[in-house]
Amino acid sequence: MDTKKNFGRINARIDPELKAEGDAVLSELGYTPSTLITVLYKTIVRNKAIPRDMTMLDPLDVATAKAHAEIENGDYDEFDNVDDWYKDLTDNES
């Protein structure tokens, strides 16, 4: 019994520099171009339309990526305890 899945193929022409930059971003996010295209097609099929917002990231993913970048850049606060952290968090909500 053949267990190999038969995949369709998509060929696209794209500026090589844009492709390299896009591939680097996708890699940082843990995706491949094929995964992105599959997600896009599944979204199109499910909604019977092209997504208005072409961002495939969940807002939580965006916030997590931003937090990681801030930590890497040393842009974060340290707290002695949870109460101090919570006070800082709620004092900054406006």
N, C-alpha and C positions, 0 to 999 in steps of 0.2 A: 504494500500500500504506500503510495506517494504521500509523504507528510509535508513536503515543501509547499508553502503558500505561493500562489501565483500573484505577483504584484504588477500593477500598472506602472507605466513610466511616464514622467513629465519632463520635457526638455524646455528650458527657458534661457533666453539670452539676457544677460545682466552685466552691467559695468563691472569689470574685474575688481576694481578698488572697492566699490560698494559691496560686492559679494564678500570680499575678505573682511571688511569691517562688520558686515552683518553676521558672518560666520563666527567671528570672534565674540560678538555679543551673545549670540545663541549658545555658544559653547560655555560662556560664563554662567548662563542661566540654566545649563544642563539640557539643552535641546540641540537637535540636528535640523538641518533644512528639511529633511524628509518628515520629521516629527511635526515641525511647524506647519508644513503643507497639509499633513494629515489632519491636524487639529483644525485648520482653516476649512478644509473640505467638510469635515464632520459638522462644523458650525453652520456652514452654508446649507448642507442637507437638512439639518435639524430645523433651521429657521426659514428655509426656502428663500434666503436673501443673503446678500453680502453684508457682513457685519458693519454697522456704522462706525463702531469703535474698533479699529484693527488691532488694538492691544490685546494680546492673549493672556496677559498677566492678571492675576487676581490682585486686588488692592493690597491684600496681606503680603503677597509676594513682592510687590513694589516697596512696601514699607520695610520688609525684611532686608531687601537688597540695599535700601537707603541706610538702614541701621548698620549693616555690615560695612558699608563704605565709610560711615562716620567713625566707627570703631577703628578701622584701618588707618584713618587720618588722625586719630587721637582726639576726635571731636565728641567727647562724651563727659558726663558728670559722674562722680562717684559719691555714694551715700554710705553713712555709717550703719543705717538700719532701714527697714521697710517703711517705717513711719515717716522718716525724712524724705524718702523717695516719693511716697504718696503725697506728702504735703507739697513738694516741688511740682509734681505732676498736676495736682488739682489747682495750685496757685497759678499755673501757666495757662489754664483753660479760660478762654474768654470768648 
